[in-house]
């Protein structure tokens, strides 16, 4: 069978292409695909995403699967939950409006901004990234009893002092609001397939793991 492998950030630059065709026997596992791609991934710890979900090495691949190699990551929705990637400058006020709720006694916001360099460049596996962001936001709402939560992450070039990520959460009390905001940014940086280039080099981050 043949699968199309999507590539991002440094792997895309190594290959000189954003996609590669890979021929595999029927019943091949994720581990088989990773082994076949070893020359490309040499020195870069990777995991594989299948149909926009992290997959463990023993998962079986099928013809027609959407497959992506995910190097270490440097790290949308409706109603109470909102998550989106955008190429536009970020602003907190629209996110605060999204999380406004009559039950809320606290609204916490967070901006992550470019510092010390003229600009940062962000790349993302967009479809999977937005799906993962939405799951992170939904989990934080449930875990911390938030009224609402919203997050946006910018892709492309982000100049000095401009925001690359913006988060707003509302909750009945400040402790839950702070905890929810912290969880969202921490999980976003650990799990979402977004990569950062600083001064011409892709920043090495963490290798995400499939969720149990």
QUINOR-V575012 format. One record per residue. N is the residue number from 1. D_LAST is the distance of its C-alpha to the last C-alpha in whole Angstrom. Layout:
BEGIN
n;d_last
N;D_LAST
N;D_LAST
END
This chain:
BEGIN
n;d_last
1;28
2;28
3;25
4;26
5;24
6;24
7;24
8;25
9;26
10;28
11;26
12;28
13;31
14;31
15;31
16;34
17;32
18;29
19;28
20;29
21;29
22;27
23;29
24;27
25;27
26;26
27;23
28;22
29;18
30;17
31;18
32;21
33;21
34;20
35;23
36;26
37;25
38;25
39;29
40;28
41;25
42;27
43;26
44;23
45;20
46;18
47;15
48;15
49;14
50;15
51;16
52;15
53;12
54;10
55;10
56;10
57;13
58;14
59;13
60;17
61;19
62;21
63;24
64;24
65;21
66;20
67;19
68;19
69;19
70;18
71;20
72;19
73;19
74;22
75;21
76;23
77;23
78;26
79;27
80;25
81;23
82;24
83;22
84;24
85;25
86;29
87;32
88;34
89;35
90;33
91;34
92;33
93;36
94;34
95;31
96;32
97;34
98;31
99;29
100;33
101;33
102;35
103;33
104;32
105;34
106;32
107;31
108;29
109;30
110;28
111;30
112;29
113;32
114;33
115;35
116;38
117;38
118;39
119;36
120;33
121;31
122;28
123;26
124;23
125;21
126;23
127;21
128;17
129;18
130;20
131;17
132;14
133;17
134;17
135;14
136;14
137;18
138;17
139;14
140;17
141;19
142;18
143;17
144;20
145;22
146;24
147;26
148;25
149;24
150;25
151;24
152;26
153;25
154;28
155;28
156;32
157;34
158;34
159;37
160;38
161;37
162;36
163;32
164;29
165;27
166;28
167;26
168;27
169;26
170;28
171;28
172;30
173;30
174;30
175;28
176;25
177;26
178;26
179;22
180;21
181;23
182;22
183;18
184;18
185;20
186;18
187;15
188;17
189;18
190;15
191;13
192;16
193;18
194;21
195;24
196;27
197;30
198;32
199;36
200;35
201;32
202;29
203;27
204;24
205;21
206;18
207;16
208;12
209;9
210;6
211;4
212;0
END
